[in-house]
């Protein structure tokens, strides 16, 4: 009860004087938001490009090197006594 | 492809404008209370509002049924919190002229008070938004309300017009 009344008093105090909204706010928000959006699209595009480049590089390397082929053995058992 | 893109842009702009014209007043009022600026000279609050609305515009296509006002308010609060936390203690503004009604409170108490009482955000949501416990939110809110209604003697500058004679009994 006491708490509710106190909160009501604070609410009344906060509601007291509303500022006037300047007319250019909407245009500014669209400008800022559009910039954020463009930046995000650019970042996404760059990341996809990077991923693509990495995939291409890996493929080229793999075709060149054949990493799945077992390399020829460099060591042999010593051949003695014949 | 391009036509679809343009149509989407136009629809977003239309919807966003309708939202912004409806929400800007309330959001700007909240921002002005947060920054404790004079209602007629509030550059910081305007900047906060522009950023919050801009963020809402940028995420408009990914709202998925979420309330854009909620989103904008969340961003506004988070942005203010980040700025206040990082530059704390706030450089005392070199402007002596009458400030907003919350000028005597520290930024965190202002934030809790505005979210809880001005915006009517539930206690749990406020706690989650600010990364505090619910008890802490309640304590901060009560303390801020008490300080607002009974400014401590001596340290309180003119709090933008005397608070209304609130009949608040001590116990």
gemmi code that builds the backbone of each chain (N, CA, C; Angstrom):
import gemmi

chains = {
    "A": [
        ("UNK", (0.845, -1.197, 0.000), (0.000, 0.000, 0.000), (0.878, 1.243, 0.000)),
        ("UNK", (1.756, 1.277, 0.983), (2.677, 2.391, 1.073), (3.584, 2.417, -0.148)),
        ("UNK", (4.039, 1.213, -0.516), (4.918, 1.096, -1.663), (4.220, 1.530, -2.941)),
        ("UNK", (2.972, 1.114, -3.076), (2.209, 1.478, -4.285), (2.056, 2.994, -4.383)),
        ("UNK", (1.802, 3.632, -3.261), (1.616, 5.078, -3.296), (2.910, 5.799, -3.641)),
        ("UNK", (3.993, 5.249, -3.080), (5.290, 5.856, -3.376), (5.609, 5.721, -4.866)),
        ("UNK", (5.315, 4.527, -5.404), (5.594, 4.327, -6.833), (4.725, 5.226, -7.687)),
        ("UNK", (3.498, 5.420, -7.272), (2.621, 6.312, -8.041), (3.162, 7.735, -8.022)),
        ("UNK", (3.681, 8.156, -6.860), (4.235, 9.505, -6.762), (5.431, 9.659, -7.692)),
        ("UNK", (6.296, 8.619, -7.709), (7.471, 8.693, -8.580), (7.042, 8.722, -10.035)),
        ("UNK", (6.042, 7.910, -10.377), (5.563, 7.887, -11.762), (5.075, 9.269, -12.184)),
        ("UNK", (4.326, 9.889, -11.300), (3.814, 11.225, -11.628), (4.969, 12.186, -11.858)),
        ("UNK", (6.000, 12.045, -11.051), (7.171, 12.915, -11.174), (7.875, 12.678, -12.512)),
        ("UNK", (7.961, 11.401, -12.900), (8.672, 11.074, -14.135), (7.884, 11.521, -15.365)),
        ("UNK", (6.569, 11.429, -15.288), (5.747, 11.786, -16.454), (5.721, 13.281, -16.681)),
        ("UNK", (6.288, 14.024, -15.731), (6.028, 15.451, -15.645), (6.187, 16.209, -16.960)),
        ("UNK", (7.387, 16.267, -17.518), (7.569, 17.098, -18.707), (8.154, 16.263, -19.821)),
        ("UNK", (7.366, 16.060, -20.855), (7.834, 15.260, -21.984), (8.595, 16.147, -22.958)),
        ("UNK", (9.732, 15.670, -23.455), (10.473, 16.467, -24.435), (9.776, 16.417, -25.790)),
        ("UNK", (10.071, 17.401, -26.602), (9.492, 17.440, -27.945), (10.395, 16.643, -28.886)),
        ("UNK", (9.787, 15.834, -29.734), (10.588, 15.021, -30.654), (10.978, 15.878, -31.847)),
        ("UNK", (12.286, 16.012, -32.101), (12.694, 16.796, -33.268), (12.292, 16.077, -34.551)),
        ("UNK", (11.920, 16.830, -35.583), (11.374, 16.193, -36.794), (12.390, 15.356, -37.567)),
        ("UNK", (13.693, 15.620, -37.365), (14.664, 14.911, -38.203), (15.028, 13.541, -37.642)),
        ("UNK", (14.415, 13.161, -36.519), (14.790, 11.889, -35.897), (14.561, 10.710, -36.819)),
        ("UNK", (13.436, 10.718, -37.526), (13.114, 9.577, -38.370), (14.161, 9.416, -39.476)),
        ("UNK", (14.481, 10.534, -40.146), (15.459, 10.463, -41.233), (16.819, 10.014, -40.705)),
        ("UNK", (17.202, 10.541, -39.546), (18.493, 10.155, -38.960), (18.516, 8.668, -38.647)),
        ("UNK", (17.404, 8.170, -38.084), (17.358, 6.756, -37.720), (17.476, 5.886, -38.954)),
        ("UNK", (16.794, 6.279, -40.034), (16.878, 5.487, -41.265), (18.303, 5.513, -41.806)),
        ("UNK", (18.918, 6.667, -41.714), (20.313, 6.783, -42.197), (21.223, 5.862, -41.392)),
        ("UNK", (21.132, 5.974, -40.074), (21.983, 5.155, -39.203), (21.692, 3.667, -39.405)),
        ("UNK", (20.386, 3.345, -39.445), (20.011, 1.946, -39.605), (20.432, 1.396, -40.951)),
        ("UNK", (20.282, 2.214, -41.990), (20.697, 1.778, -43.318), (22.190, 1.514, -43.367)),
        ("UNK", (22.934, 2.359, -42.676), (24.386, 2.153, -42.641), (24.726, 0.850, -41.925)),
        ("UNK", (24.062, 0.612, -40.798), (24.288, -0.646, -40.081), (23.990, -1.839, -40.979)),
        ("UNK", (22.871, -1.736, -41.695), (22.432, -2.833, -42.552), (23.455, -3.085, -43.665)),
        ("UNK", (23.879, -1.995, -44.302), (24.849, -2.140, -45.395), (26.138, -2.742, -44.887)),
        ("UNK", (26.565, -2.280, -43.708), (27.808, -2.780, -43.151), (27.698, -4.283, -42.861)),
        ("UNK", (26.524, -4.655, -42.359), (26.314, -6.068, -42.034), (26.342, -6.920, -43.303)),
        ("UNK", (25.679, -6.424, -44.360), (25.650, -7.166, -45.627), (27.066, -7.308, -46.166)),
        ("UNK", (27.828, -6.218, -46.086), (29.212, -6.242, -46.592), (30.036, -7.259, -45.805)),
        ("UNK", (29.879, -7.247, -44.476), (30.654, -8.179, -43.650), (30.296, -9.619, -44.001)),
        ("UNK", (28.992, -9.849, -44.212), (28.576, -11.216, -44.533), (29.160, -11.638, -45.869)),
        ("UNK", (29.133, -10.722, -46.817), (29.659, -11.032, -48.144), (31.152, -11.351, -48.056)),
        ("UNK", (31.866, -10.548, -47.280), (33.307, -10.760, -47.136), (33.588, -12.123, -46.523)),
        ("UNK", (32.799, -12.494, -45.520), (33.025, -13.784, -44.868), (32.760, -14.937, -45.832)),
        ("UNK", (31.694, -14.810, -46.628), (31.413, -15.853, -47.612), (32.557, -15.956, -48.609)),
        ("UNK", (33.054, -14.799, -49.021), (34.156, -14.769, -49.983), (35.378, -15.470, -49.406)),
        ("UNK", (35.638, -15.181, -48.136), (36.781, -15.789, -47.463), (36.616, -17.304, -47.410)),
        ("UNK", (35.409, -17.725, -47.089), (35.131, -19.160, -47.006), (35.339, -19.816, -48.365)),
        ("UNK", (34.853, -19.161, -49.391), (34.986, -19.679, -50.744), (36.454, -19.786, -51.132)),
        ("UNK", (37.209, -18.729, -50.833), (38.632, -18.723, -51.172), (39.347, -19.853, -50.448)),
        ("UNK", (38.991, -20.058, -49.186), (39.630, -21.126, -48.421), (39.304, -22.480, -49.033)),
        ("UNK", (38.038, -22.653, -49.441), (37.647, -23.938, -50.029), (38.401, -24.185, -51.322)),
        ("UNK", (38.508, -23.152, -52.157), (39.221, -23.300, -53.429), (40.682, -23.620, -53.177)),
        ("UNK", (41.290, -22.907, -52.237), (42.703, -23.135, -51.939), (42.932, -24.564, -51.450)),
        ("UNK", (42.033, -25.017, -50.616), (42.189, -26.373, -50.093), (42.071, -27.398, -51.212)),
        ("UNK", (41.103, -27.188, -52.112), (40.911, -28.138, -53.206), (42.154, -28.195, -54.093)),
        ("UNK", (42.660, -27.037, -54.430), (43.844, -26.983, -55.295), (45.003, -27.709, -54.623)),
        ("UNK", (45.165, -27.427, -53.345), (46.271, -28.058, -52.620), (46.088, -29.576, -52.584)),
        ("UNK", (44.861, -30.002, -52.319), (44.610, -31.433, -52.194), (44.842, -32.139, -53.520)),
        ("UNK", (44.405, -31.525, -54.623), (44.597, -32.145, -55.939), (46.080, -32.240, -56.260)),
        ("UNK", (46.795, -31.228, -55.835), (48.228, -31.184, -56.128), (49.009, -32.195, -55.302)),
        ("UNK", (48.671, -32.287, -54.019), (49.528, -33.039, -53.093), (49.042, -34.469, -52.885)),
        ("UNK", (47.781, -34.730, -53.102), (47.201, -36.060, -52.813), (47.497, -36.502, -51.395)),
        ("UNK", (47.013, -35.799, -50.409), (47.384, -36.130, -49.029), (46.827, -37.469, -48.566)),
        ("UNK", (45.927, -38.077, -49.344), (45.358, -39.347, -48.902), (46.210, -40.542, -49.330)),
        ("UNK", (47.202, -40.281, -50.195), (48.071, -41.384, -50.641), (49.156, -41.593, -49.605)),
        ("UNK", (49.381, -42.840, -49.239), (50.419, -43.110, -48.243), (51.786, -42.831, -48.860)),
        ("UNK", (52.607, -42.060, -48.193), (53.911, -41.753, -48.795), (54.768, -43.011, -48.840)),
        ("UNK", (55.644, -43.135, -49.840), (56.522, -44.318, -49.923), (57.404, -44.415, -48.694)),
        ("UNK", (57.603, -45.588, -48.247), (58.374, -45.772, -47.023), (59.818, -45.359, -47.242)),
        ("UNK", (60.373, -44.661, -46.268), (61.773, -44.210, -46.385), (62.707, -45.173, -45.668)),
        ("UNK", (62.148, -46.002, -44.802), (63.031, -46.899, -44.039), (62.785, -48.337, -44.475)),
        ("UNK", (63.821, -49.121, -44.495), (63.700, -50.547, -44.819), (64.481, -51.325, -43.777)),
        ("UNK", (64.152, -52.540, -43.653), (64.920, -53.354, -42.698), (66.335, -53.516, -43.215)),
        ("UNK", (67.310, -53.453, -42.302), (68.711, -53.600, -42.760), (68.921, -54.958, -43.432)),
        ("UNK", (69.580, -54.923, -44.550), (69.774, -56.132, -45.348), (71.191, -56.642, -45.099)),
        ("UNK", (71.324, -57.628, -44.233), (72.692, -58.089, -43.896), (72.773, -59.604, -44.049)),
        ("UNK", (73.966, -60.081, -44.243), (74.272, -61.498, -44.206), (73.704, -62.308, -45.337)),
        ("UNK", (73.987, -61.880, -46.546), (73.637, -62.775, -47.653), (74.688, -62.756, -48.722)),
    ],
    "B": [
        ("UNK", (14.349, -10.088, -59.134), (15.203, -10.081, -57.947), (15.331, -8.670, -57.400)),
        ("UNK", (15.741, -7.771, -58.295), (15.935, -6.396, -57.855), (14.613, -5.759, -57.451)),
        ("UNK", (13.556, -6.100, -58.232), (12.242, -5.545, -57.906), (11.785, -6.018, -56.536)),
        ("UNK", (12.007, -7.292, -56.267), (11.588, -7.819, -54.970), (12.326, -7.092, -53.852)),
        ("UNK", (13.604, -6.859, -54.117), (14.427, -6.159, -53.139), (13.867, -4.774, -52.857)),
        ("UNK", (13.553, -4.076, -53.944), (13.036, -2.701, -53.799), (11.703, -2.713, -53.064)),
        ("UNK", (10.858, -3.685, -53.392), (9.553, -3.761, -52.732), (9.740, -4.002, -51.248)),
        ("UNK", (10.682, -4.850, -50.917), (10.956, -5.153, -49.509), (11.439, -3.894, -48.784)),
        ("UNK", (12.355, -3.162, -49.456), (12.859, -1.923, -48.851), (11.729, -0.947, -48.582)),
        ("UNK", (10.839, -0.828, -49.582), (9.741, 0.130, -49.444), (8.826, -0.281, -48.304)),
        ("UNK", (8.554, -1.578, -48.213), (7.655, -2.041, -47.154), (8.284, -1.801, -45.786)),
        ("UNK", (9.588, -2.092, -45.696), (10.275, -1.885, -44.417), (10.212, -0.416, -44.020)),
        ("UNK", (10.490, 0.471, -45.015), (10.486, 1.904, -44.714), (9.111, 2.351, -44.234)),
        ("UNK", (8.064, 1.839, -44.885), (6.703, 2.233, -44.509), (6.377, 1.780, -43.091)),
        ("UNK", (6.621, 0.503, -42.843), (6.304, -0.041, -41.516), (7.122, 0.648, -40.435)),
        ("UNK", (8.386, 0.866, -40.772), (9.255, 1.469, -39.762), (8.832, 2.900, -39.468)),
        ("UNK", (8.420, 3.614, -40.496), (8.006, 4.991, -40.244), (6.786, 5.030, -39.324)),
        ("UNK", (5.849, 4.130, -39.570), (4.665, 4.086, -38.710), (5.065, 3.795, -37.270)),
        ("UNK", (5.972, 2.851, -37.125), (6.429, 2.517, -35.773), (7.144, 3.690, -35.127)),
        ("UNK", (8.063, 4.311, -35.891), (8.900, 5.365, -35.308), (8.066, 6.571, -34.897)),
        ("UNK", (7.103, 6.954, -35.719), (6.303, 8.117, -35.337), (5.521, 7.833, -34.060)),
        ("UNK", (5.128, 6.577, -33.879), (4.398, 6.256, -32.661), (5.281, 6.141, -31.437)),
        ("UNK", (6.498, 5.623, -31.630), (7.314, 5.259, -30.466), (8.320, 6.329, -30.079)),
        ("UNK", (8.645, 7.231, -31.002), (9.756, 8.150, -30.751), (9.532, 9.015, -29.512)),
        ("UNK", (8.304, 9.490, -29.328), (8.048, 10.389, -28.198), (8.327, 9.724, -26.863)),
        ("UNK", (7.772, 8.542, -26.703), (7.949, 7.817, -25.444), (9.431, 7.452, -25.221)),
        ("UNK", (10.059, 6.975, -26.288), (11.466, 6.579, -26.158), (12.341, 7.782, -25.831)),
        ("UNK", (12.052, 8.904, -26.477), (12.866, 10.089, -26.214), (12.659, 10.562, -24.779)),
        ("UNK", (11.445, 10.462, -24.295), (11.194, 10.844, -22.906), (12.005, 9.954, -21.962)),
        ("UNK", (11.964, 8.657, -22.217), (12.740, 7.725, -21.382), (14.229, 8.042, -21.463)),
        ("UNK", (14.709, 8.303, -22.686), (16.137, 8.592, -22.850), (16.524, 9.871, -22.124)),
        ("UNK", (15.645, 10.864, -22.178), (15.947, 12.127, -21.504), (15.984, 11.938, -19.998)),
        ("UNK", (15.095, 11.092, -19.489), (15.147, 10.797, -18.056), (16.447, 10.084, -17.709)),
        ("UNK", (16.868, 9.171, -18.572), (18.098, 8.411, -18.306), (19.309, 9.321, -18.266)),
        ("UNK", (19.413, 10.194, -19.258), (20.597, 11.045, -19.306), (20.469, 12.230, -18.361)),
        ("UNK", (19.302, 12.386, -17.748), (19.066, 13.480, -16.793), (19.357, 14.830, -17.413)),
        ("UNK", (18.916, 14.986, -18.639), (19.116, 16.263, -19.308), (17.837, 17.087, -19.230)),
        ("UNK", (18.015, 18.332, -19.568), (16.852, 19.208, -19.623), (15.976, 18.766, -20.798)),
        ("UNK", (14.646, 18.701, -20.618), (13.778, 18.214, -21.703), (13.872, 19.023, -22.986)),
        ("UNK", (14.346, 20.251, -22.898), (14.399, 21.068, -24.106), (15.811, 21.195, -24.655)),
        ("UNK", (16.751, 20.526, -24.028), (18.127, 20.585, -24.507), (18.756, 19.226, -24.195)),
        ("UNK", (18.499, 18.261, -25.069), (18.876, 16.891, -24.723), (19.636, 16.196, -25.853)),
        ("UNK", (20.830, 16.675, -26.179), (21.556, 16.060, -27.302), (21.919, 14.592, -27.061)),
        ("UNK", (22.283, 14.260, -25.828), (22.659, 12.859, -25.576), (21.457, 11.941, -25.732)),
        ("UNK", (20.323, 12.383, -25.231), (19.120, 11.553, -25.341), (18.716, 11.391, -26.804)),
        ("UNK", (18.865, 12.452, -27.577), (18.523, 12.358, -28.998), (19.428, 11.373, -29.704)),
        ("UNK", (20.696, 11.417, -29.332), (21.634, 10.490, -29.959), (21.255, 9.044, -29.609)),
        ("UNK", (20.956, 8.818, -28.331), (20.536, 7.479, -27.913), (19.304, 7.030, -28.694)),
        ("UNK", (18.359, 7.951, -28.853), (17.124, 7.612, -29.565), (17.431, 7.254, -31.012)),
        ("UNK", (18.286, 8.074, -31.656), (18.618, 7.801, -33.051), (19.276, 6.435, -33.188)),
        ("UNK", (20.187, 6.124, -32.280), (20.868, 4.828, -32.360), (19.891, 3.681, -32.140)),
        ("UNK", (19.014, 3.842, -31.150), (18.069, 2.755, -30.852), (17.119, 2.540, -32.024)),
        ("UNK", (16.613, 3.646, -32.585), (15.704, 3.495, -33.728), (16.447, 2.940, -34.933)),
        ("UNK", (17.680, 3.390, -35.125), (18.483, 2.875, -36.239), (18.708, 1.382, -36.110)),
        ("UNK", (18.989, 0.944, -34.898), (19.190, -0.491, -34.675), (17.909, -1.263, -34.961)),
        ("UNK", (16.782, -0.690, -34.544), (15.510, -1.351, -34.821), (15.269, -1.433, -36.323)),
        ("UNK", (15.626, -0.360, -37.024), (15.463, -0.362, -38.482), (16.317, -1.453, -39.109)),
        ("UNK", (17.546, -1.582, -38.613), (18.460, -2.560, -39.204), (18.002, -3.988, -38.938)),
        ("UNK", (17.322, -4.211, -37.826), (16.899, -5.581, -37.511), (15.425, -5.799, -37.843)),
        ("UNK", (14.842, -4.870, -38.586), (13.395, -4.925, -38.826), (12.972, -6.236, -39.492)),
        ("UNK", (13.762, -6.715, -40.440), (13.366, -7.924, -41.173), (13.541, -9.187, -40.352)),
        ("UNK", (14.229, -9.065, -39.223), (14.471, -10.273, -38.429), (13.734, -10.210, -37.099)),
        ("UNK", (12.680, -9.423, -37.049), (11.961, -9.291, -35.776), (11.194, -10.562, -35.428)),
        ("UNK", (10.657, -11.224, -36.448), (9.922, -12.482, -36.242), (8.860, -12.349, -35.162)),
        ("UNK", (8.008, -11.357, -35.328), (6.882, -11.240, -34.413), (7.212, -10.604, -33.079)),
        ("UNK", (8.476, -10.291, -32.847), (8.828, -9.638, -31.583), (8.373, -8.176, -31.640)),
        ("UNK", (8.121, -7.606, -30.485), (7.660, -6.227, -30.430), (8.827, -5.286, -30.725)),
        ("UNK", (8.737, -4.475, -31.798), (9.869, -3.595, -32.110), (10.128, -2.571, -31.011)),
        ("UNK", (9.067, -2.168, -30.309), (9.274, -1.188, -29.230), (10.144, -1.788, -28.137)),
        ("UNK", (9.852, -3.047, -27.836), (10.646, -3.781, -26.846), (12.108, -3.815, -27.248)),
        ("UNK", (12.313, -4.119, -28.522), (13.662, -4.224, -29.044), (14.379, -2.882, -28.920)),
        ("UNK", (13.699, -1.817, -29.319), (14.318, -0.489, -29.280), (14.634, -0.093, -27.842)),
        ("UNK", (13.707, -0.375, -26.943), (13.923, -0.020, -25.535), (15.098, -0.790, -24.957)),
        ("UNK", (15.163, -2.062, -25.331), (16.266, -2.892, -24.850), (17.607, -2.325, -25.307)),
        ("UNK", (17.655, -1.970, -26.587), (18.903, -1.446, -27.127), (19.263, -0.129, -26.452)),
        ("UNK", (18.264, 0.698, -26.260), (18.482, 1.999, -25.607), (19.073, 1.799, -24.216)),
        ("UNK", (18.454, 0.893, -23.454), (18.922, 0.660, -22.082), (20.333, 0.086, -22.083)),
        ("UNK", (20.565, -0.868, -22.975), (21.888, -1.498, -23.008), (22.955, -0.483, -23.396)),
        ("UNK", (22.609, 0.339, -24.367), (23.561, 1.348, -24.830), (23.883, 2.351, -23.717)),
        ("UNK", (22.829, 2.794, -23.040), (23.047, 3.748, -21.950), (23.876, 3.104, -20.849)),
        ("UNK", (23.552, 1.846, -20.531), (24.286, 1.154, -19.472), (25.755, 1.053, -19.832)),
        ("UNK", (26.021, 0.697, -21.097), (27.407, 0.539, -21.502), (28.152, 1.860, -21.377)),
        ("UNK", (27.539, 2.913, -21.855), (28.216, 4.204, -21.800), (28.418, 4.643, -20.358)),
        ("UNK", (27.384, 4.447, -19.535), (27.485, 4.900, -18.144), (28.515, 4.075, -17.387)),
        ("UNK", (28.541, 2.756, -17.644), (29.472, 1.888, -16.932), (30.903, 2.234, -17.324)),
        ("UNK", (31.098, 2.450, -18.635), (32.469, 2.613, -19.103), (33.054, 3.959, -18.737)),
        ("UNK", (32.198, 4.955, -18.691), (32.726, 6.285, -18.373), (32.414, 6.651, -16.934)),
        ("UNK", (32.099, 5.678, -16.114), (31.802, 5.993, -14.711), (33.092, 6.348, -13.983)),
        ("UNK", (33.130, 7.252, -13.042), (31.972, 8.084, -12.733), (31.764, 9.128, -13.812)),
        ("UNK", (30.529, 9.338, -14.119), (30.138, 10.271, -15.156), (30.803, 11.606, -14.951)),
        ("UNK", (31.419, 12.158, -15.977), (31.969, 13.500, -15.784), (30.833, 14.444, -15.429)),
        ("UNK", (30.978, 15.091, -14.321), (29.884, 16.000, -13.931), (29.705, 17.005, -15.044)),
        ("UNK", (28.532, 17.088, -15.536), (28.291, 17.924, -16.689), (28.532, 19.382, -16.335)),
        ("UNK", (29.155, 20.058, -17.240), (29.535, 21.435, -16.945), (28.380, 22.376, -17.200)),
        ("UNK", (27.162, 21.842, -17.122), (26.019, 22.702, -17.416), (25.220, 22.918, -16.154)),
        ("UNK", (25.254, 24.104, -15.655), (24.580, 24.333, -14.376), (23.076, 24.466, -14.497)),
        ("UNK", (22.572, 24.655, -15.695), (21.149, 24.971, -15.772), (20.274, 23.763, -15.450)),
        ("UNK", (19.030, 24.004, -15.153), (18.167, 22.959, -14.596), (18.194, 21.689, -15.420)),
        ("UNK", (18.436, 20.595, -14.738), (18.494, 19.310, -15.418), (17.206, 18.553, -15.147)),
        ("UNK", (17.162, 17.326, -15.658), (15.965, 16.521, -15.490), (15.727, 16.156, -14.048)),
        ("UNK", (14.566, 15.556, -13.789), (14.195, 15.250, -12.404), (15.085, 14.192, -11.755)),
        ("UNK", (15.820, 13.423, -12.565), (16.614, 12.336, -11.984), (18.081, 12.700, -11.849)),
        ("UNK", (18.404, 13.982, -11.967), (19.812, 14.369, -12.004), (20.555, 13.995, -10.732)),
        ("UNK", (19.845, 13.868, -9.626), (20.515, 13.589, -8.358), (20.854, 12.110, -8.191)),
        ("UNK", (20.370, 11.266, -9.075), (20.594, 9.818, -8.908), (21.769, 9.353, -9.754)),
        ("UNK", (22.479, 8.326, -9.315), (23.526, 7.730, -10.157), (22.891, 6.991, -11.336)),
        ("UNK", (23.679, 6.790, -12.415), (23.105, 6.241, -13.657), (22.386, 4.905, -13.469)),
        ("UNK", (22.935, 4.034, -12.648), (22.313, 2.724, -12.536), (20.928, 2.815, -11.895)),
        ("UNK", (20.819, 3.664, -10.875), (19.507, 3.825, -10.239), (18.510, 4.462, -11.191)),
        ("UNK", (19.019, 5.402, -11.995), (18.150, 6.015, -12.999), (17.616, 4.956, -13.953)),
        ("UNK", (18.523, 4.099, -14.387), (18.152, 3.075, -15.358), (17.084, 2.154, -14.782)),
        ("UNK", (17.299, 1.686, -13.558), (16.333, 0.778, -12.940), (15.000, 1.485, -12.747)),
        ("UNK", (15.068, 2.719, -12.273), (13.825, 3.453, -11.996), (13.028, 3.680, -13.278)),
        ("UNK", (13.720, 4.077, -14.338), (13.016, 4.342, -15.594), (12.421, 3.056, -16.159)),
        ("UNK", (13.202, 1.983, -16.128), (12.673, 0.731, -16.683), (11.503, 0.216, -15.861)),
        ("UNK", (11.645, 0.258, -14.550), (10.605, -0.335, -13.710), (9.356, 0.549, -13.637)),
        ("UNK", (9.534, 1.816, -13.333), (8.364, 2.641, -13.051), (7.874, 3.434, -14.255)),
        ("UNK", (8.794, 3.944, -15.066), (8.337, 4.732, -16.212), (7.870, 3.822, -17.343)),
        ("UNK", (8.660, 2.774, -17.611), (8.317, 1.894, -18.719), (7.495, 0.691, -18.268)),
        ("UNK", (7.463, 0.436, -16.986), (6.658, -0.676, -16.503), (7.172, -2.051, -16.896)),
        ("UNK", (8.486, -2.182, -17.035), (9.059, -3.488, -17.345), (9.044, -4.336, -16.071)),
        ("UNK", (8.725, -5.617, -16.238), (8.640, -6.484, -15.064), (9.998, -6.629, -14.393)),
        ("UNK", (9.952, -6.956, -13.114), (11.182, -7.027, -12.342), (12.160, -8.066, -12.910)),
        ("UNK", (11.618, -9.228, -13.292), (12.511, -10.283, -13.817), (13.182, -9.818, -15.096)),
        ("UNK", (12.392, -9.162, -15.951), (12.966, -8.732, -17.228), (14.025, -7.664, -17.017)),
        ("UNK", (13.758, -6.746, -16.108), (14.763, -5.722, -15.804), (16.034, -6.376, -15.296)),
        ("UNK", (15.864, -7.344, -14.399), (17.026, -8.024, -13.839), (17.821, -8.721, -14.935)),
        ("UNK", (17.100, -9.398, -15.828), (17.789, -10.122, -16.900), (18.488, -9.154, -17.839)),
        ("UNK", (17.820, -8.039, -18.108), (18.384, -7.066, -19.042), (19.667, -6.452, -18.496)),
        ("UNK", (19.704, -6.204, -17.189), (20.859, -5.527, -16.603), (21.863, -6.500, -15.999)),
        ("UNK", (21.537, -7.790, -16.003), (22.467, -8.743, -15.417), (22.563, -8.619, -13.911)),
        ("UNK", (21.452, -8.300, -13.269), (21.427, -8.196, -11.807), (20.429, -9.222, -11.277)),
        ("UNK", (20.454, -9.419, -9.979), (19.448, -10.303, -9.397), (18.176, -9.507, -9.134)),
        ("UNK", (17.076, -10.220, -9.002), (15.803, -9.524, -8.791), (15.803, -8.712, -7.505)),
        ("UNK", (16.407, -9.276, -6.467), (16.437, -8.558, -5.184), (17.190, -7.249, -5.347)),
        ("UNK", (18.282, -7.337, -6.095), (19.107, -6.143, -6.302), (18.296, -5.071, -7.038)),
        ("UNK", (17.561, -5.505, -8.030), (16.728, -4.556, -8.780), (15.723, -3.895, -7.849)),
        ("UNK", (15.114, -4.717, -6.975), (14.107, -4.151, -6.074), (14.744, -3.141, -5.127)),
        ("UNK", (15.919, -3.515, -4.611), (16.600, -2.611, -3.674), (16.960, -1.304, -4.359)),
        ("UNK", (17.519, -1.422, -5.572), (17.916, -0.205, -6.299), (16.708, 0.673, -6.573)),
        ("UNK", (15.609, 0.035, -6.974), (14.403, 0.792, -7.313), (13.865, 1.510, -6.076)),
        ("UNK", (13.810, 0.778, -4.953), (13.292, 1.389, -3.725), (14.180, 2.539, -3.278)),
        ("UNK", (15.487, 2.301, -3.376), (16.402, 3.339, -2.917), (16.270, 4.587, -3.783)),
        ("UNK", (16.184, 4.352, -5.100), (16.061, 5.496, -6.007), (14.767, 6.254, -5.748)),
        ("UNK", (13.681, 5.506, -5.538), (12.396, 6.172, -5.292), (12.458, 6.986, -4.009)),
        ("UNK", (13.067, 6.389, -2.986), (13.159, 7.105, -1.708), (13.982, 8.373, -1.865)),
        ("UNK", (15.095, 8.236, -2.596), (15.959, 9.397, -2.739), (15.295, 10.491, -3.563)),
        ("UNK", (14.468, 10.068, -4.493), (13.785, 11.034, -5.347), (12.718, 11.788, -4.561)),
        ("UNK", (12.015, 11.068, -3.697), (10.912, 11.707, -2.967), (11.397, 12.465, -1.748)),
        ("UNK", (12.506, 12.003, -1.172), (13.066, 12.700, -0.004), (14.518, 13.004, -0.285)),
        ("UNK", (14.795, 14.040, -1.070), (16.195, 14.348, -1.369), (16.951, 14.628, -0.078)),
        ("UNK", (18.127, 13.991, 0.081), (18.892, 14.223, 1.303), (19.278, 15.684, 1.429)),
        ("UNK", (19.247, 16.165, 2.639), (19.536, 17.583, 2.869), (20.984, 17.901, 2.493)),
        ("UNK", (21.160, 19.093, 1.971), (22.527, 19.554, 1.752), (23.081, 19.161, 0.401)),
        ("UNK", (23.056, 17.852, 0.071), (23.736, 17.422, -1.141), (22.854, 17.554, -2.368)),
        ("UNK", (21.574, 17.824, -2.175), (20.677, 17.827, -3.318), (20.613, 19.191, -3.960)),
        ("UNK", (20.992, 19.270, -5.236), (20.767, 20.513, -5.963), (19.292, 20.595, -6.311)),
        ("UNK", (18.891, 21.699, -6.869), (17.476, 21.851, -7.226), (17.081, 20.722, -8.158)),
        ("UNK", (16.134, 19.937, -7.764), (15.766, 18.759, -8.542), (14.629, 19.101, -9.487)),
        ("UNK", (14.876, 20.050, -10.370), (13.908, 20.379, -11.414), (12.505, 20.563, -10.895)),
        ("UNK", (12.312, 21.481, -10.021), (10.987, 21.678, -9.459), (10.806, 20.725, -8.286)),
        ("UNK", (10.256, 21.228, -7.220), (10.124, 20.380, -6.044), (9.221, 19.201, -6.346)),
        ("UNK", (9.549, 18.038, -5.803), (8.670, 16.889, -6.011), (7.314, 17.177, -5.411)),
        ("UNK", (6.276, 16.575, -5.996), (4.938, 16.837, -5.450), (4.870, 16.401, -4.002)),
        ("UNK", (4.043, 17.094, -3.265), (3.955, 16.791, -1.837), (3.376, 15.396, -1.677)),
        ("UNK", (4.254, 14.407, -1.817), (3.784, 13.036, -1.759), (3.563, 12.628, -0.319)),
        ("UNK", (2.383, 12.145, -0.033), (2.108, 11.741, 1.347), (2.746, 10.392, 1.637)),
        ("UNK", (4.009, 10.423, 1.942), (4.710, 9.175, 2.162), (5.055, 9.084, 3.648)),
        ("UNK", (4.359, 8.249, 4.328), (4.670, 8.049, 5.730), (5.979, 7.294, 5.857)),
        ("UNK", (6.709, 7.562, 6.892), (8.033, 6.963, 7.023), (8.005, 5.436, 7.108)),
        ("UNK", (7.221, 4.809, 7.930), (7.303, 3.354, 7.993), (6.599, 2.672, 6.827)),
    ],
}
model = gemmi.Model(1)
for chain_id, residues in chains.items():
    chain = gemmi.Chain(chain_id)
    for i, (resn, *xyz) in enumerate(residues, 1):
        res = gemmi.Residue()
        res.name, res.seqid = resn, gemmi.SeqId(i, " ")
        for name, pos in zip(("N", "CA", "C"), xyz):
            atom = gemmi.Atom()
            atom.name, atom.element = name, gemmi.Element(name[0])
            atom.pos, atom.b_iso = gemmi.Position(*pos), 0.0
            res.add_atom(atom)
        chain.add_residue(res)
    model.add_chain(chain)
structure = gemmi.Structure()
structure.add_model(model)
structure.setup_entities()
